[in-house]
């Protein structure tokens, strides 16, 4: 059984990120923008999705949110997962912010034995957190449609919401009749459903206040779930993503902000805005404010992970190394991102902990072994392991990738090809990056990056990185200071 679960986890960790590799590496650890994810191969337009469902591998012994719901997806194969429409849905991603766990499970584990009764895969099961089955969906011709799954969850949520409405109605009638002692418990029971039904819980809190009962529970507005309004929001978000992919960053900011205004309870527009500020525009004050807003509201695991990673990266650059490291670690604990794994590898490489750097590099590449940006990132560590020829081969095959310029430069610098490294760094700073606020940070990170140790005293390198912002501590000699991070 343990081997079976291990195989499932290994498979699903690959599956979960296959459709969402980062668009680019930004220096050593790299990545960012586009909400921290890219939604798969292909061209822009209809193939580009902005509401990735945060499916996570669920194991039999995992703890779940008490009183919440779990949507279990038992996929049939890698191909079914890759082609499934279940990977993208605004309503499902919003439910993931409301105590509905989006879980992928193996039919061969005890979860499969518990929830399945010989059904042909794939199957989706909606259950309570205590394991009580609410409903099931079986496939048609080997596939499930996202509309069916959305309807499954929405139908149950509407029934539950109707029951909550009846409780509110009964409480109001008791309060109106003077039965305060009878009304208060009913309102409190509605308040306890704040995660699944934040709007109704807020109504209950208001009524309790009228009765003289103060509540210390932080409450939030419910997200927009109306199908027509939801489609409008998603359309604006897709236009924002298209603008970002076309490097029209101001347009992207305007469109993401418009979507944010259409539904302040939706964390996705904030996630895309935060990454835009952090990665492309270099406005870290706005990025920090945006990421902190995500962490202070009900948000899905993917949005929380991207926010933690972004805060961790900025915190490290500002000199609080351990605090930044812990944010990075919390990010991958919340949801697995190749982006965060790569930056963890860079951190530990800068600390001289090769085993940890190798571990996190492998975790990143496992999520998508064929992604060229993951391959180039991993190749940047090969020269230090005596595998320079292999690194050069990967670099030569991928030299045209403009967003990978920094890591390509790292490979050539470590192998003594100074001019090639300088040319690629120049390409990174002045062709790939568009804003001086970003360049100044990346030039500083290059100056302290262990992979460019051979260039630190070189006049051309010093001139090339002359606009470095000076926030990171410079290495002493050719050795990194303890705690000093490499390029992230």
N, C-alpha and C positions, 0 to 999 in steps of 0.2 A: 504493500500500500504506500509506504513512504517513497519508494522509487517511482511509483505511478504519479504521485503528487509532484515530485520533483520534476518529472518529465513535463507535466502539465505547466508548472510554473515557468520552466525554461521556454517552452513553446509559446505560452501566452505573453511572456515578457517581450518576446520577439514580435508577436502579433500586435500587441497594443501600440507599439510605436512605428510599425511598418508604414502606416498611412500618414505619419506625422513627423518626418525628420525635420530638423531645423533648416531654414532656408540658407543660412550662411554661417561660417565660422567667423567670429569677430576676434581675431587674434588667437592666442593659444587655446583657451578653454572654449571660447567662441560661442557664437549663436545669439539669436535674439531677434526682436521684431516680430511682426505678424502674430502677436499674442503669445509668443514663445513657441509657436508651432507652425508647421506648414502642413496643409491638408492633402498631401499626396502628390503623386506625379501628374503630368498632364499640363494642359494650358490653363489660363485663367478662365473666368466666366463661371459656367454652371458647375464645373468640376471643383471649383474652389469653395470650400466650406468654412464657415466661421464658428460654428457651434459643434465642436467635437464632444461627443459624449465621453465622460471620464470613466470608461470601463476599467475596473481593477480586478486582478486575480483575487478571488475569495477562497480561502481555505477553510476546512471544516472547523478549525479551532479559532477562527478569527472572531473578535468581539465586534458586535454591531450596535448601532445606535438604539438604545432602549426606546421602545415605542415607535420606532421608525419602520420603514418598509425596505425590502430588498428585491431588486429586479435581477434575477439570475438568468444569465444567457449561457446555455450549454451549446457551444458551436460544434459543427460536425468536422471541420477541417480548416486548414490555413486558407485555402481558396475561398471557402464560404465567408470566413472572417474578412478577408481582403476585399471581397466584392459586396459585402453586406451594407445595406442602407442604414443599419442600426448604429453605425459609427458616428453619424451626424444627425443631430436633432436639437432644435432650440428648446422645445418643451422638456425633453429628457434631461438636457444639461441643466435646466432650471430646477427640475425636480431633484437633481443631485445636490442642489443647494438647500433643499428642504427635507433633509433626513431620509432621502430615498437613495440607498446605496446601489450603484450600478456594478454588479458583480459578474465576472466571468468564472465559470466553474467547469470541472471535469466530470463527465457522466460516470466515469469509473471510480470516483471517490465516494465517500459516505454521503456527500451532498447529493450526488447523482442517484445513489440508492434510495435516499430519502424522498427526493422530489420527482423522480422519474419512475415510470411503470412500463418500461419497454417501448416508449415512444421513439420514433425515428428522429434522429437529430437533423437540424438544430431545433431546440425547444427553448422557450422563454417561460420562466415561472415567476409570478409575483407572489411574495410571501411576507408575512410579518417578521419582525426581527427575532421573534421567539420560535420561528420555523413553521408557523401555521400557514398552509398554502391558501392563497386567496383565489388565484386563477392561473390557467396555463394557456400558452399559445403554441400550436404545432405548425410546422412548416408546410409550404406548398411547393412541390417540385424542388425540394432541397433548400429553400430560402424562406426567410421571414421578411416581411415588409415593415419598415419603420412606422408607417401609418398605423399598422395593426398594434404594434407595441405601444405607441403613443396612446391609442384609444384604450388599450388595456389599463394603463396607469391612470389616464384621465377619468375613466369610468369609475374606478374605485375611489379616486380622490373626490369626485363629485358626490358619490354616495356618502363618504365620510363628512364632506363639507355640509351636506344637507342635514346630517345628524347634528353637527355643530350648530347650524342655524337654529335647529329646533331647541337645542339647549339654551342658546341665547334668548330665544323667544320665551321659553319657559321661565328663565331667570328674570327677564324684564317684567313678565306678568306678575311674578311673585313680588318683585320690588315695588311695582305699581300698587299692588294690593296691601303693601305694608309688611310683607313677609321678608324682611331683610335677612333673617337667619337662614331662610330657605333659598334666597337668591344668591347669596355669597358663595356657597359651595359649587353651585352650577357655573357661576362665572369663573371660579378658580379652575374647574375642570376644563373649561374652554381655554383658559390661559395656559394650561399645561400642554396644549397642542400647538404651542407657538412655533415649533419648527416646521410641522407639516402645514399649518394654517396661520401664518404670521398676521395676516390681515384681521382675521376673526379674533385672534388673541389680543390684538391692539384694541379692538372694540370692547372686549371683555374688561381690559384694564381701565378703559375710560369709564365704564359703568361701575366698576368697583370703586373708583375714585369718587364717583358721585355718592356712593354709599359710605364714604369715609374710610375706605380701605386702600392704603397706599401699597403699590407693588414696586419692588426693586429690580424686577426683571427687565432687561433691555429688549425692546420690541422694535420690529422693523415692518416696513410696508411689504405687501405681497407683490411679487413680480407680475408683469402683464402676461396673461396666458390666453387672452382672446386671440383666436386664430388669424383674423384679418389684421389686427394691430401687430401681432407677432411677425407676420409675413412682411409688414412694412419695416419693422425694426431689422429683420434679417437682411432685407434688401439694401438698407442703408449700410449695414455692416459689410456686406459683400462689395459694395462700391468703395467703401473705405479700404478694404483689403486690396482691391484692384489698384487703387491709387497708390497704396504703399508699395506694392510689387513693381509699379512703374516709377518708383522713386519720387512720387509727388507727395512728399511727406506733409506739407501744410494742408493739402486737400484731405489726406487721410486723417489728420488730426481733427479737421472740421467735421468730417463725416462720423468718425467714432464719437466725437462729442455730441453730435446730433442724436445718435442712437442712445447715448447715455442719458440725454434729456428725455427721450421717449419712454425710458424705463429705468429709473434710478435704482431699482432693486435687482437689475440684471448685472452680474459681475463681468460678463464678457467684454462689453465696451471698455470698461476700466482696464481689463487685462491687456487689450490691444493698445490702449492709450499709454499705459505704463511702459510697455515694451517699446513703443514708438519714441517716447521721451528718453528712455534709458539708452536704447541701442542706436537709434538713428539721429535724434536731435541733440542728444547730450545734455538735456535739461534735467539734471538729476534731482533738483528740488521738486519739480513737478512729478517726476517718476516716483520719488519716495512718497510724496503725498498720495499719489494714486495707488501705489501698492499697499500702503497702510490702510487706505479706505477699503480695499478688498478684504484685508484681514480683520477689519472691524465690522464686517457685515456677513450675513449668511452667504457663503460662496462654495462652489463646487471644488472638489480636490484639485482639479487641473488649474483653476484660477489661483487657488491658494499656493500651489507649488510654484507657479510662475512668479507670483508676488514674493514668496520667500527667497527664491533664487535671485531675483532682481535686487532685493534689499541686501542680500548676502554679498553680492558682487560689489555693490556700491560701498557697503560697510568695510569690506576688505581694502578697497582702494583708498578709503579715508583713514586707514591705519588701525582699525579695530579688528585685528585678524581672527581671534578666537570667536568673537561674536559673529563675524561674517561666516566663518566656517560652520558654526552651529546652525545658522540660517540655511546654509547650503544642505547640510545633513537633514534638517527638518524638511526641506523641499522634496528630496527624493523619498523621504519617509511618507510624505503626503501623497505623492504621485510620481512615478518614474519618468524623469526627463533626461534625455541624452545631453541636453544643454547643461544641466546641473552636474551630471556625472563627469562630464568633460572638465568642468571648472574645478570639481573636487580633485580630479587627477592632476590638474595644473598646480593646485594648492600644495598637494603632498609632494609633487616633484620639486617644488621650490623649497620644501622643507628637507629635501634629501631622503624622503621615505619612498624608495623606489617600489617596494612591495605594495603600498597603498596606492601609489600612482598607477601602477599596473592594474590593480584590482578595479579601480574606477574607470580606467580606459577600457578594460574588457566589458564592464557593465554598459558603458556607452555604446560600444560597437555591437554588443549582443542585441541591443534594441533595433539596430538596422546594420547588419554586417556589410551590405553593399552600398550604403550611402557614401559617396565620394568624400564628403566633408569629415565623416567619421574616420574614413581610411587615412586621409591626409593628417588628421589630428593624431591618430595612432602612430603614423609614420614618423612624426616629429620626435617620438621617443626612441625610435629604432637606432639612430646613430650612437646613443649612449649605451646601447646593448650590443654594440659590435655588428650591427646589421645595416651598415651604411649603404651598401649596394642596393638592398631591398628598398630602403627609404628613397634613394635616388630614382629608382624605377617608378615608384608611386608618384613622386613629384613630377617626373617628366610626363607621365601619362595624364596628369591633371593640371598642368601648368596654366592652361587657359582659364581656369576657374578664378575669376577676379576676387570673389569673396574669400577665397582660401589663401590669398597672397601672404598674409602674416605667417601662417604655418608653413607654407612653402619656403618662405625666407628662413624660417627657423631650421628647416632641414639643411639648406645649403650653408647656413652659417656654421652649423656644427660640423660640417664636412669640409670646412676650409675654403669654400667658394665665396669669398667675401663680396665680390662685385655683384654676383648673381643675387646674393642675399640682400644687398643694399638696393638693388633695382626693384626687387619684389616688395621690400618694405616701402620704398617710395611709391610704388603702385598702390599699395594698401592705403597709405596715408592720404595720397592726393588724387587717386582715381576712384577707389572704392568708397572711402569716407567723404562725406559732403560738407560736414560742419566742423568748424574749428573747435567747438566745445568738445566734440568727440575726439578729434585728432590730438588735442593736448593731453587727454587722459591716456590715450593709447600710446603716444610717444613716451610718456612717463613709464607706462607698464613695460614697454620694450626696453627701456634703460635698466630696469631691475630684473628682467627676465633672464633666467639661467641659460636659456638656449642661445642668447646673444652675448654670452660672456666673452667670447673671442673678439667682439667688436667694441667693447665698452670704452676702450681708450683710443679707438680709431677716430681721427678728425672728421671723416665723412659721416660716420655714424652719429657723432656728437652734433654735427651741424644738421643732419637730417631730423634728429629728434629735439631740435633746439626749442620748440614750443612746448616741451613737456611741462605739465602743471606743477611739478615739484611736490606732490602730496605724498608719494610713497618714499620710504627711506631708501637711499642709494646703497648698493652693496659695498662692502669693504673689500677692496681688491677684486679678486675674481670669485669671491665666495658670497653667497647670499646671506644676509642677516637672518637670524632665527625669526621666524614668523613672517618674513617678507614674501609676498606672493609673486608668482610668475604671472605672465600675461593671461588675463582671463577675458 
